[in-house]
Amino acid sequence: MNIPATEIDPKQFWLDPYPALKSMRAECPITYVPQLDAVLFTRRDDIAHCEPIIDVFSSHQPGGLMTRLMGENMMRKDGDAHRTERRQAFPALSPGTVKKVWLEQFRHETDQVLDELEKHEVCDLVTDFAMPVSAHALRHITGLLNMSTEQMDQSSQWMIDGIANYAADPDIEARCIEATQLIDRSIEEMSQNAQAGEASMLTVLIKSGQAQESINANIRLAISGGQNEPRDAIAGAVWALLTHPDQRSRVIGGDFSWRQVFEEYARWVSPIGMSPRRIAQPFDYAGVTLAPESRVFFMFGSGNRDEQVFEQADRFIVGRDTTKAISFGAGPHFCAGASASRALIADVALPKLFERFPTLSLNGPVSFGGWAFRGPLSVPVSLR
């Protein structure tokens, strides 16, 4: 490969990847990073152009971390195999199902979480609000009502840690495997008791005739991304508004919608910051040659801050045009749960929280972590 190399400090990259990504976009937007053993695509238009070329940028990665640790789910399949499993899951995740079935569940569960918060003066929005709100939604959508919110959150975190474990830490891998085993036991129990909701992924996939191995893999996939992304986006978007009081006032006043808040936050701090691909055949692009079996990372979090696409890209500006954002992907693997995520976060969690606690304020420092998956580690707040 005739690709320029860029060195990174993995610890610093995890704490704050944006300075390094900005330099890559300016100096070598397609670059090999030896610490990750991957070629990073960092500009938005390069990612949007290349991601749909599945004959080259293949999601089928038999030796990849996700396939090895979580099973071969629909995200790791291309073409007809991907389309078939995505179509089988669609009845559980469609915009119509979200509106007719899940939205009311989201509202009910979120109200209960808020009722519990009413008893307190301070809380951590990550663990006390965003986590249970996301986990309750996911329990219903997957059909795994026998998992607690804590189990759902921990399983998600351990799996995403596992599939981002490019340093091959054995403890992280062991926890990921433990999480998948818990989910498999929960699937078996709910399948035998026939207690999952009719619109749930578990019921829908069983009725579609999908193989059990694929059902398990796809529900693991739904949990790995369906918990951490809404959790991190809810807590992160609240933090963004609390640190931008002028924009908070305009949202509360109706100048901007909660959907606009969510879309801008997801652009600014992309909860899903990267998606990996395997090069399936030799490919020349933008002056570089990609060799078969090499690994590519499409850096969504970098593309969403591309200065050539978004003016003042490093700033949080509610109301900006986010139509070119690639927060949910840019190709055939566009997030299947996007409708559910938007509804939970923008239609329920954010407006209900600010309605219940109109004087909500930060009560301590906020730290972020991650680059493949990124979100706040803690958001301490005073509720009154």
PyMOL commands that set and color helices and strands:
alter all, ss='L'
color gray80, all
select helices_A, chain A and resi 10-15+18-27+44-50+65-70+74-76+79-93+95-117+125-142+149-163+170-193+201-208+212-242+245-252+258-268+300-303+338-356
alter helices_A, ss='H'
color red, helices_A
select strands_A, chain A and resi 30-33+38-41+57-58+122-124+275-279+283-285+288-290+295-298+361-362+367-369+375-378+380-382
alter strands_A, ss='S'
color yellow, strands_A
deselect
rebuild
show_as cartoon
